[in-house]
């Protein structure tokens, strides 16, 4: 903010206003006073001349009477009177008789006895005409006022005239002195006014300057500002309003900061990605989850076009923002080994009253697992339908054959009934496996643990499969750590796991192959059991899906061997229920090794 120029400050303006007011007032008063004084002084001077001429006319009346015989005495006395009056009133006096002969003169004795023709006002006065005062200047250029008055006798006959002229220089000098005194007083008053104006204006502007300083500091982000209030006038009320505003601003900023922190916390901890853009489609906010999903950093994305980031066009994004369909599915590529993310993108416009759309909120929802789950459901339904339809179709076909006459042929009927029984058993196994998985999914399966001899359990497994092993000439080796005696497990369910693993090993191992069952300790608290074969093996791309329900690497061969595709899924659920973990290692055409570990300690909450 630029500083205010000196002559634009309120203080200077107030001083100028005060000085102008005083100056105008003094001028008006001075004009009125001087005019009044001049008129009064001039009127007084005029009245004094009139009085003097009236008095003198009464005195000289007797000296101008024609019947007076003692003229020399009268002339001398008249001259004395005129000179004395001239000295007293400080004026020049002339006495003229009716014939315009000067009878007496205070300043020009040499004209006594002479006839005058000038000034004309004197001649008019001798003729009995009343003459007002008039202004004259003598040979020395001195300003004077003159008066001529006719002198009348008792019969009201004009017997002469009196002419008086008085200098007005002293009068005007007095008026000028008074004017100078008034001007000096005005200057002194203006100086005092300026001084008082500075003091008074400072009392007004100082609080305003202080509030302005505080306001500037407030604008710079220094919110701990408070104005000291020293009065209850308008300035004090302004200070109170400023303090109230600062407090409200602090509260608003505090509330805004709290809301900002809440929003930042929410954005940081959201499981969905959030991106905010301005009205031009440029990114202004992005949360951590969105960075992870897009595999970018905040500093690399701020200010960029959202269309470039999502790999789509501006027109398409505009249709999502303003159109009826505000969401879309996109696929975000990951690094080479990870599968791409399936992301649902939802566009929500930010509306502002009077301005329309001022930005967009984009929500990225990772629906990869959801899509996997949906795909698994679809595959599950398809697989169950297929697994049930195949034996049902076989059973129906054989029953129709029996109905059509095969029942009368004993050998053929016996073989058809056997096939029908096998397919029914296959459906029962499938339904039982599904029931087992359903119980595990709903946490209804109870693990009944008891102390079990590991060696005996493993030997029983070998005995159960000995006929198949001998029939295909497959060698099975059993290796048990001598230090392992008993273990707290559910023997029936672990038997189910081992039966499934050994059965799979036999199925996918060629004749005269080899299977190894190994049992050993892993650390102090774990027992590791593995089943390894040198059979067909599993392609690398299928290993990560091998424990999925109904997943088969070779679907036709598995189905021909009587598998349901649920064995490994059930085995994983059983091992997880024991607090353990199952893994699979395999290499195509070299063999497969399935390993599971179970704890030797009791987990809290386990049912014995």
Secondary structure, 3 states (H helix, E strand, C coil): CCCCCHHHCHHHHHHHHHHHHHHHHHHHHHHHHHHHHHHHHHHHHHHHHHHHHHHHHHHHCHHHCCCCCCHHHHHHHHHHHHHHHHHHHCEEEEEEECCCEEEEECCCHHHCCCECCCCHHHHHHHCCCCCCCEEEECCCCCEEEEEEEEEECCCCCEEEEEEEEEECHHHHHHHHHHHHHHHHHHHHHHHHHHHHHHHHHHHHHHHHHHHHHHHHHHHCCCCCCCCCCCCCCHHHHHHHHHHHHHHHHHHHHHHHHHHHHHHHHHHHHCCCEEEEEECCCEEEEECHHHHHHHCCCHHHHCCCEHHHHHCCCHHHHHHHHHCCCCEEEEEECCCCCCCCEEEEEEEEEEEECCCEEEEEEEEEEECHHHHHHHHHHHHHHHHHHHHHHHHHHHHHHHHHHHHCCHHHCHHHHHHHHHHHHHHHHHHHHHHHHHHHHHHHHCCCCCCCCEEEEHHHHHHHHHHHCHHHHHHHCCEEEEEECCCCCEEEECHHHHHHHHHHHHHHHHHCCCCCCEEEEEEEEECCCEEEEEEEECCCCCCHHHHCCCCCCCCCCCHHHHHHCCCCCCHHHHHHHHHHHCCCEEEEEEECCCEEEEEEEEECCCCCCCCC
